[in-house]
Structures are given as structure tokens and as C-alpha cells.
Amino acid sequence: MSRTGFRHASVFGRRSEPHTVIIAHGDNIRHFTVRPWLVTLLGSALAAIAVGYLLATTYLVLRDDLLGATVARQARMQQAYEDRISALRAQLDRITSRQLLDQQLMESKVSELLDRQAVLSARHGIISPLLDGAKGDRLGDKVPVPKPRPDDRAEASVDDVSALAYAGTDPITTGAIFSRILSSDNAAGKETAADRADRVFVAINKSLRSIEIGQVKKIRSLTEDAYQTADTISETLSNAGLNVGVDFDKAATGGPLITIDPSRFDSEVEQLDEALKTLEMVKTNAKMLPIVDPLPGHKVTSKFGMRRDPLLGRRAMHSGMDIRAPLGFPVKATGAGTVVSAGWNGGYGRMVEIDHGNGISTRYAHMSRIRVKEGQKVVAGDIVGNVGSSGRSTGPHLHYEVRRGDRPINPRRFIAVGRALSKLL
């Protein structure tokens, strides 16, 4: 280096000389020049190795703790999952048990409903003949006809309750209707199947209970009406001096209606049967009496009792009543009985006499033609002959008599009774 350069270097600072490492081994001598950058590099390498060693040592020390924490966390998660699964299984078991209980309860309720329906069907079979008899006696008109069962294919509605009540014991029909009700949506919102089942069972029980009570009420009403009708017929005939030959002391019933017990169904049916038999007996005996008009709608020209004889012109007893009608007009029997005479009978002309029992008989005289024979059975309304003017007569008319034994009685009393009882017979 020149002097000038040396001076320049001394101005800016001392020049650092590189370090030299000398290695002597016998006669061999080696030297190395250690430069600053090499020292820095070696120091950095040593520092890096030291840091790496320190980090490795720390990791090895802390690894077991980290692994233990990880294992513990996984164990906790597994335990939580297992607890959740156990809770879900317990909940599923409870739901399954509840469903089984609900199913058993539903089956028992359906079985109970089917049993009650079977009872109602059996009752219907018992009371149907009685109701037919009541309709024949004009009492069955008070029995309302149940609505027809709704179509099973229709959508579920309130009428399905009535449908179940009248479905009978057919499990297919009942099951179809019941399933449709349970699957239907509630108008106010969604209902569970259990809620719908409870609501339907309550409604069906009320409907069946109403039907059971209604049956007993209708039977009792028919019984009372039958006895009342029979009593009215008997009373009307008794007031007219007639007797139907029925003792009402054993058949009479009455008293306030306190309660309706469906368990008394059998006894109520027996009472109704007895009442209808009593009524039928009264009506049969009443129809034996001559209470029908032989020529309805025609004018009476001569009454029963004292009158001026049309041929002799003097007062005489008229044993019957004369009814004017066109020649050949049909004459009807006024009650059920047996023809005891049919032919010519002196001043009566062509005459028919009918025995009605209990000493009561009727005579139909002055006819132009006789339409019955002796020994023939007739009922009220049968044609016995035609209007004429045979025998002691002044023109076409019917001479009609009612007799008790050999004594004539006023026929108008019988005809008036028949008109009063026409709606009851």
C-alpha cells in the first residue's frame, strides 16, 4: 500500500488484520486465515444448532403432555357421544314403549267399541219386528229414521263418528273409517294421532251412548203410546156401552220418567211387546164390533126408533136405520164376523145377517143382490151385497140393523164410535 493510501486509511480508522490459525505437526506447518465473515457464519450455525437442540428438547419434554391432553379430549368427546347415544336409545325405548301402550290402549278401545256396536246391532234385530208392528199400529211414525251411513270413500268429517256408530262389527269397514279419521288434519292445526284418537273415541262413546239412551227412550215412548191408544179405544167403546173384553188392570203403567238406564233394555222391550200385544188385542176386538159405516157418505132417510110407517101411515117402531143410495151400490160389512144368514127373509127382502161375537149381530136388508154365503168369514169393509128395494120397501135403500141378542139397538152409536176411532184403528 502506498503512503498516500496508508494515510487515508489512518484517517478513517485502523485496518483490522485477519486472524491466522497455525497448526504445526513436526516439520509440517499449516496455517489458515480466519476471516470475519467465516467467524460470523460459524457462530450463526452454532447458535442455530443450539436453538434447534433447545426446541427439540422442549418438544420432547412437552410431547407427553400434549399427547395426554389430546387423548383426554378425544376420550371426553367419545364419552359425550356415547352419553348422547345412550340418551337417544333411552328416548327411543320410551317412545317405543309409549307407542306400544297407545296401540294396546287403542286396540282395547276399538274392541270395546266393536262390542258395543255388536250389542246395538243385536238390539236392532230385537226391536225391528216391534218397530214394524208399531208402524202397523201407526205408532212407529214417531221413530226417526237414522241417517244413512256415509260413504267409506268420502273424506274424513264429523259424520265419520256416526259412520263408526253404524258401521256394525265389520272390522274392514270400521278400520278404514277409523284410519281415515286418524290421518285427517285438524282444521285449527296439526294434531297428533293420539290426540285425534282420544277426540274420536270420546265422540264415538258419546254417539253410542246417545244411541243406547235414544233406543230406550223410543221404546218407552212407544210403550206408553201403545197403552194410551189401547186405553183410548177401550174408553171410547165403553162410553158407547160397548166392551172390547180386555182387562187393563194388569197392563196399566204410569208414573214420572226419572232416569234412563240402558241396562234395562230387555225389560223395556218386554213391556213394549206386552203393550203392542194389548193394543193389537183391543184393535182386533174393536174391529169385530160393527162400527164401520155400511154406506159412507150417503144420507140417512129414516132413523132408529119410533116413526110413521111409510106404507101404513101409523106410528111404529123402526128397528134400524134406512140409508138411501143408488140401485146396485155396494154395501160393506161394518165389522168382522161370520155370515149366519144370506137369502130372502120376508119383509126384509134379500138380507144378510152377520154374527160379530159377544151377542152382537148386524142385518143388511132390501138388497138387490147378495154377495156372500152362509158360514163365510168377513172383515170390516168386505162387500156383502148391493143396494136394492126388495121386500117391504118404497125405493132403493139399505135397511141396516144392529142387534144385541134379539134386541135391536141404535146403529148410529156404533157408527159414531167408528168415526171417532178411525184414526186409531
C-alpha positions in Angstrom: 0.0 0.0 0.0 1.4 3.5 -0.9 2.0 6.1 1.7 -0.9 8.1 0.5 -3.2 5.1 0.9 -1.9 4.4 4.3 -2.6 7.9 5.4 -6.0 7.7 4.0 -6.7 4.5 5.9 -5.4 6.0 9.1 -7.7 8.8 8.8 -10.9 6.7 8.6 -9.8 4.0 11.2 -7.5 1.2 11.9 -7.4 -1.6 9.5 -8.3 -4.9 11.1 -6.0 -7.7 10.2 -7.5 -11.2 9.6 -6.7 -13.9 12.2 -4.3 -16.7 11.2 -4.5 -20.1 12.7 -1.2 -22.0 12.5 -1.1 -25.8 13.0 2.4 -27.3 13.4 2.9 -31.0 13.5 6.6 -31.9 13.3 8.1 -30.4 10.3 4.7 -29.8 8.8 3.2 -26.4 9.5 -0.2 -25.3 8.2 -1.9 -22.0 8.7 -5.4 -20.9 8.0 -6.6 -17.4 7.7 -9.9 -16.9 9.6 -11.8 -14.2 8.1 -14.6 -12.3 9.9 -17.4 -13.5 7.8 -16.4 -17.1 8.4 -16.5 -16.5 12.1 -19.9 -14.9 11.8 -21.1 -17.9 9.8 -19.8 -20.4 12.2 -21.3 -18.5 15.1 -24.7 -18.4 13.4 -24.5 -22.1 12.7 -23.7 -22.9 16.3 -26.5 -20.6 17.5 -28.9 -22.3 15.2 -27.8 -25.7 16.4 -28.2 -24.6 20.0 -31.7 -23.2 19.3 -32.7 -26.4 17.5 -31.5 -28.5 20.3 -33.3 -26.4 22.8 -36.5 -26.7 20.8 -36.2 -30.4 20.3 -35.5 -30.9 24.0 -38.6 -28.7 24.8 -40.8 -30.7 22.4 -39.6 -34.0 23.8 -40.4 -32.7 27.3 -43.8 -31.4 26.4 -44.9 -34.1 23.9 -46.2 -36.4 26.5 -48.4 -33.7 28.0 -49.7 -32.7 24.6 -50.4 -36.3 23.7 -52.1 -36.9 27.0 -54.3 -33.7 26.6 -55.3 -34.9 23.0 -56.1 -38.3 24.2 -58.1 -36.9 27.1 -60.0 -34.6 24.8 -60.8 -37.4 22.4 -61.9 -39.6 25.4 -64.2 -36.8 26.6 -65.7 -36.4 23.1 -66.2 -40.2 22.8 -67.8 -40.2 26.2 -70.1 -37.4 25.3 -71.1 -39.2 22.1 -71.7 -42.4 24.0 -73.8 -40.5 26.5 -75.8 -38.9 23.7 -76.3 -42.2 22.0 -77.5 -43.7 25.3 -79.9 -40.9 25.9 -81.3 -41.3 22.4 -81.7 -45.0 22.9 -83.5 -44.4 26.1 -85.7 -41.9 24.5 -86.4 -44.3 21.6 -87.2 -47.0 24.1 -89.6 -44.7 25.9 -91.3 -43.7 22.6 -91.5 -47.3 21.5 -93.0 -48.3 24.9 -95.4 -45.4 24.7 -96.4 -46.4 21.1 -97.0 -50.0 22.3 -99.1 -48.8 25.2 -101.0 -46.5 22.9 -101.5 -49.3 20.4 -102.7 -51.6 23.2 -105.0 -48.9 24.6 -106.3 -48.2 21.1 -106.9 -51.8 20.4 -108.8 -52.2 23.7 -110.9 -49.2 22.9 -111.6 -50.4 19.4 -112.6 -53.8 20.8 -114.9 -52.1 23.3 -116.5 -50.1 20.5 -117.0 -53.2 18.4 -118.6 -55.0 21.4 -120.9 -52.0 21.9 -121.7 -52.0 18.2 -122.5 -55.7 18.4 -124.9 -55.0 21.3 -126.6 -52.2 19.3 -126.8 -54.5 16.3 -128.4 -57.2 18.4 -130.8 -54.7 19.9 -131.7 -53.5 16.4 -132.5 -57.1 15.5 -134.7 -57.4 18.6 -136.6 -54.1 18.2 -137.0 -54.2 14.4 -140.1 -56.5 14.5 -141.5 -54.5 17.3 -141.0 -51.2 15.4 -142.6 -52.8 12.3 -145.6 -53.7 14.5 -145.6 -50.2 15.9 -145.7 -48.7 12.4 -148.6 -51.0 11.6 -150.3 -49.5 14.6 -149.4 -46.0 13.4 -147.1 -45.6 16.4 -143.8 -46.1 14.5 -144.1 -42.7 12.8 -142.6 -41.2 15.9 -139.4 -43.2 15.5 -136.9 -41.1 13.5 -135.1 -42.9 10.7 -131.3 -42.8 11.2 -129.2 -41.1 8.6 -127.6 -43.5 6.1 -124.0 -44.4 6.8 -121.6 -42.0 5.0 -119.6 -43.4 2.1 -116.4 -45.0 3.2 -114.6 -43.4 0.3 -115.5 -39.9 1.4 -113.1 -37.6 3.2 -113.0 -37.7 7.0 -115.6 -35.5 8.6 -117.8 -35.2 11.6 -120.2 -37.7 10.0 -117.5 -40.3 10.3 -118.3 -40.6 14.0 -121.9 -41.5 13.1 -120.4 -43.8 10.4 -118.4 -45.7 13.0 -121.5 -45.9 15.2 -123.5 -47.5 12.4 -120.6 -49.5 10.8 -121.6 -52.6 12.6 -119.0 -55.2 13.5 -117.3 -55.4 10.1 -113.6 -54.9 11.0 -112.6 -53.8 7.5 -115.2 -51.0 7.3 -114.6 -49.9 10.9 -110.8 -49.9 10.4 -111.0 -48.0 7.2 -113.1 -45.2 8.7 -111.1 -45.1 11.9 -107.7 -44.9 9.9 -109.1 -42.1 7.8 -110.2 -40.1 10.8 -106.7 -40.5 12.5 -104.9 -39.5 9.3 -107.0 -36.4 8.7 -105.8 -32.9 9.6 -107.4 -30.8 12.3 -108.9 -27.6 10.9 -107.3 -25.5 13.7 -103.9 -27.0 13.2 -102.0 -30.3 13.2 -102.9 -32.9 15.8 -101.0 -35.9 16.8 -102.5 -39.3 16.2 -103.0 -39.9 19.9 -104.9 -36.6 20.3 -107.1 -37.4 17.3 -107.7 -40.9 18.6 -108.7 -39.6 22.0 -111.0 -37.0 20.4 -112.6 -39.6 18.1 -113.1 -42.1 21.0 -114.8 -39.5 23.1 -117.1 -38.5 20.3 -117.9 -42.2 19.4 -118.6 -43.0 23.0 -121.0 -40.1 23.2 -122.6 -41.1 20.0 -123.1 -44.8 21.1 -124.3 -43.6 24.5 -126.8 -41.3 22.8 -128.0 -44.2 20.6 -128.4 -46.5 23.6 -130.3 -44.0 25.6 -132.3 -43.0 22.5 -133.3 -46.6 21.9 -134.7 -47.0 25.5 -136.5 -43.6 25.3 -138.1 -44.5 22.0 -139.1 -48.0 23.3 -140.6 -46.4 26.4 -142.4 -43.8 24.4 -143.9 -46.4 22.1 -144.9 -48.5 25.1 -146.7 -45.5 26.7 -148.3 -44.6 23.4 -149.5 -48.2 22.8 -151.1 -48.4 26.2 -152.6 -44.9 25.8 -154.0 -45.8 22.4 -155.5 -49.1 23.7 -157.0 -47.2 26.7 -158.5 -44.6 24.4 -160.1 -47.2 22.2 -161.5 -49.1 25.2 -162.7 -45.9 26.9 -164.5 -44.7 23.7 -166.2 -48.0 23.3 -167.1 -48.3 26.9 -168.6 -44.8 26.8 -170.8 -46.0 23.9 -171.9 -49.0 26.0 -169.5 -51.5 24.3 -166.8 -53.7 25.7 -163.7 -55.0 24.0 -163.1 -57.7 26.6 -159.6 -56.6 27.7 -158.6 -56.2 31.3 -156.3 -53.2 31.7 -155.5 -53.7 35.3 -152.5 -55.9 34.5 -151.4 -53.9 31.5 -151.7 -50.4 33.1 -148.5 -48.5 33.6 -147.6 -44.9 34.5 -145.5 -42.6 36.7 -142.9 -39.9 36.1 -139.9 -40.6 33.9 -137.0 -40.4 36.4 -134.0 -41.9 34.6 -133.0 -43.9 31.6 -130.8 -47.0 32.3 -129.6 -48.8 29.1 -129.2 -51.9 31.2 -133.0 -52.1 31.4 -133.2 -52.6 27.7 -134.6 -56.1 27.9 -137.3 -55.2 30.4 -138.3 -52.2 28.3 -138.6 -54.4 25.2 -140.7 -56.9 27.1 -143.0 -54.1 28.2 -143.2 -52.8 24.7 -144.1 -56.2 23.4 -146.8 -56.6 26.0 -148.2 -53.2 25.2 -148.3 -53.9 21.5 -150.0 -57.3 22.1 -152.6 -55.5 24.3 -153.1 -52.9 21.7 -153.5 -55.5 19.0 -156.0 -57.4 21.1 -158.0 -54.2 21.7 -158.0 -53.3 18.0 -158.9 -56.9 17.0 -161.8 -57.0 19.3 -162.9 -53.4 18.3 -162.8 -54.4 14.6 -165.1 -57.3 15.5 -167.7 -54.7 16.5 -169.9 -53.2 13.8 -168.5 -49.7 13.9 -167.9 -49.0 10.2 -170.4 -47.1 8.1 -172.0 -49.6 5.6 -172.6 -46.8 3.0 -170.2 -44.0 3.9 -171.2 -40.6 2.5 -174.8 -41.4 1.9 -177.8 -39.8 3.6 -179.9 -41.4 6.4 -183.6 -41.1 5.4 -185.1 -42.8 8.5 -183.5 -43.1 11.9 -183.8 -45.7 14.6 -186.8 -45.6 16.9 -190.5 -44.6 16.6 -191.6 -43.3 13.3 -194.6 -43.1 10.9 -194.7 -46.3 8.9 -194.2 -45.4 5.2 -196.8 -47.9 4.0 -199.5 -47.9 6.7 -199.0 -44.3 7.8 -199.3 -45.0 11.5 -196.6 -44.9 14.2 -194.5 -48.0 14.5 -191.1 -49.0 15.8 -188.2 -48.8 13.3 -185.6 -51.4 14.4 -182.8 -50.0 12.3 -181.8 -47.1 10.1 -182.5 -46.5 6.4 -179.7 -45.2 4.1 -180.6 -44.0 0.6 -178.2 -45.0 -2.2 -178.3 -45.6 -5.9 -179.6 -49.0 -7.0 -176.7 -51.6 -7.2 -174.4 -49.5 -4.9 -172.1 -51.9 -3.0 -172.9 -52.5 0.7 -170.0 -53.0 3.1 -169.8 -55.2 6.2 -169.5 -53.0 9.3 -167.3 -55.4 11.3 -165.6 -58.7 11.2 -167.7 -61.8 11.8 -169.4 -64.9 10.3 -172.3 -64.8 7.9 -175.2 -66.7 9.6 -177.9 -65.9 7.1 -177.9 -64.9 3.4 -181.1 -65.0 1.4 -184.8 -63.9 1.3 -186.3 -63.0 4.7 -190.0 -61.8 4.4 -190.3 -58.0 4.7 -186.5 -57.7 4.8 -186.3 -58.9 1.2 -182.8 -60.1 0.3 -181.0 -59.9 3.6 -177.6 -60.8 5.1 -177.0 -61.3 8.8 -173.5 -61.4 10.3 -172.6 -62.6 13.8 -169.8 -60.4 15.3 -169.5 -62.4 18.6 -170.3 -61.3 22.2 -174.0 -61.5 21.2 -173.7 -58.6 18.6 -175.1 -59.1 15.1 -175.9 -56.9 12.1 -178.6 -57.2 9.3 -178.4 -55.7 5.8 -181.8 -55.8 4.1 -183.7 -54.8 0.9 -180.6 -55.6 -1.2 -180.9 -56.3 -4.9 -178.1 -58.9 -4.8 -176.3 -60.9 -2.1 -172.5 -61.3 -2.5 -171.8 -63.7 0.4 -172.7 -67.2 1.6 -173.7 -68.6 4.9 -170.7 -69.6 7.0 -168.4 -67.2 5.2 -165.9 -65.2 7.3 -165.9 -61.4 6.6 -163.9 -58.4 7.8 -164.9 -54.8 8.0 -165.2 -53.3 4.5 -166.0 -56.6 2.7 -168.8 -56.3 0.1 -171.8 -58.3 1.3 -174.3 -57.2 -1.4 -175.8 -54.3 -3.4 -178.4 -51.7 -2.6 -181.9 -52.6 -3.8 -185.6 -52.3 -3.0 -186.6 -55.9 -2.3 -189.2 -56.9 0.4 -191.2 -54.2 2.2 -189.7 -51.2 0.6 -190.7 -48.0 -1.2 -187.4 -47.4 -3.1 -183.7 -48.2 -3.4 -182.1 -48.0 0.1 -180.4 -50.1 2.7 -182.1 -51.1 5.9 -179.3 -51.6 8.5 -179.8 -53.1 11.9 -177.5 -53.8 14.9 -178.8 -56.3 17.5 -177.6 -57.5 20.9 -179.2 -60.9 21.2 -182.8 -60.5 19.9 -183.0 -56.8 20.9 -182.3 -54.1 18.3 -180.1 -51.1 19.3 -179.3 -47.8 17.7 -176.7 -48.3 14.9 -175.8 -44.6 14.9 -174.0 -45.0 18.2 -171.7 -47.7 16.7 -171.0 -45.6 13.6 -170.2 -42.6 15.7 -167.7 -44.6 17.7 -166.2 -45.9 14.4 -165.7 -42.4 13.1 -164.1 -41.3 16.4 -161.7 -44.3 16.3 -161.0 -44.3 12.6 -157.5 -42.8 13.1 -156.6 -45.2 15.9 -157.7 -48.4 14.1 
